[in-house]
């Protein structure tokens, strides 16, 4: 047996690793930096526990760190890549186009399902590409119109609820008085 470990364990190498943003820096556009750092901490603990269990306290740490790094980088690669793609999108001219600006300001935010629903309800489709106003203008107008319609529907629903509540309160007062 090897001192502090078992035969067949890797020779002691180092006891330093990186994790979180130091290991896989991300742009803030996917809001995943803290999540990845927490996942790294859990993975590091698992790898250390396994390394110490298999190779003992001294050699186990040295065995665990390369294993942790391989697993951590493999897991985080997809998130890092999507974060970079989102940064490219947000810093491209696409993000500044009128329809995107209208979408962000309409209350739809980044909810593409709602945006698609509004576009369908407003009749925007593949045929809209030939509109003389241009596709961006058609999309922007549809989102504004759809957002206005959604606000009207919410206001009407809230108004109906207020009228109903007032009617019920009046009825309770009348029932209580008499």
N, C-alpha and C positions, 0 to 999 in steps of 0.2 A: 504494500500500500504506500501511497505517496503521503508525505506529512500534510495533515489537514484535509486530505481528500482521498480519492480512490484511484487505483491504477487505471489508465486509459483516459484520464481527464486531460484536457488541454493544459499546456504549460502556462504558468502565470504570465499575463501579458500587460494588462493595464486595468485601472479601476475608474475610468472616466468615460462618460458617454454624454451625448446631447439628447434633449427631448424638447417637445413643444416647438415654439417658433425658432429656437436655435437650430433645431434639426430639420424643420420643414416650414420655412417662413411662408405665410399666406397673405394675400391681400385681404382687406376687411370686407370685401363685397359679398362673401358667402357666410360671414359671421361664424366661422368654424374654428378659429384659432384656439379659443379656450376649450372647446369640445375636444379637439385633437390633443391638447396638452393633458387634459384629464384622462383621456383614453391611453395616452402614453404612460401616465403614472400607474394606471392599473396594469397595463401590459408589463411594465418594468417590474412591478411587484411579483407578478406571476412568473416571469422569467427568473428573477432572483430566487424565488422559493424553489422552483424546479432545479435550478443550477446547484443550489446548496444541498437540496435533497439528494441529487445524483452524485455530486462531486465533493461535498463537504464545504465548510464555511470559507476556507481560504481560496481554493481553486474554483469553487462554485460561482463566485462573483465574476471571475475572469471568463468562465464558460458562459455565463448568462448574458453578459453585455453584447457580444457579437450576435447572439441569438435574438436579443431584444431589438437591436438595430435593424436586422434583416426583417423581422416581423413588423416593426413600427414603420419602416420606410415603405414596405409593401402595402400596408394598410392605408397609409396617408397619401400615397401617390395619386390616387383618384381624386381626393379632395383638394390637394394642391393644384392639380391640373384644372379642375373645374373652377377653382378660385381665380386662377390666372385667366381663364377664358372669360369669366364674369368681369374681371378688371378690363380686359380688352374691349368688351362690349360697352361698359360704362364710360370708357374713355374714347370711344369711337364717335364718329360723326352721327352714327345711328342713334346714340343716346340723346343727341341734341336736336333731332328732327322733330318737327311740330307734333306729329301724332304721338310720339313717345312722351313729349313734354305734356301734352294734353292728358295722356293716360295717367302720368304720375300725379298731375294736379286734379284729376277728376274724382279722386277718392278710390279709383280702382287699384291704384298702386301697382304692384307687380302681379296681381291676381289675373293670370292669363285666361283662366276659365271664365271669369266675369267679363273680361274684355272681349273674348270670343263670343260670349252670349249677347253682349250689347251689339257687336258688329252684325251678328246674324239677325237680331231683332230689327236692326236698322237697314237690313237688306244689302249689306256690303258683302261682296263675294268676288270670285275670280273675274267676273265681268267688270268690276269696278276699276280694273287696271286701265281700261280704255277711256275712263271718264276724263273730259277735257280739263277738269280742275287738278288732276293728278291724284295718284293713290294716297299720298300723305294727307292731302286736303280732305279727301273723302273720309278717310279713317278718322281724322281729327274731328270733322263735323259730326260723324256718327257717334263718336265717344262723348262729345259735348251734348248732343241731343239725347243719347241714352242715359247719360249721367243726370241730365235735367229731368228726364222722365222718371228715373229711379227716385230722385229727390221728391218729385211731385207725389209719387205713389207712397213714399214713406210719410210725407206730410199729411196726405189724405188719411192714411191708416192711423196716424197719431191723432188727427183731428176727430176721426170717428171714435177712437178710444176715449178721447176727452169728452165728447158729447155723451157717449154712453155712460161714462163715470158720473157726469153731472146729472143725467137723468136718474140714475140709480140713487144718487145722494138725495135728490129731490123727493123721490118716492120713499126713501127711508125716513126722511123728515116728516113727510105727510103721514106715513104709517105710525110713526112715533107720537105724533100729535093727535092722532085721532081715531 
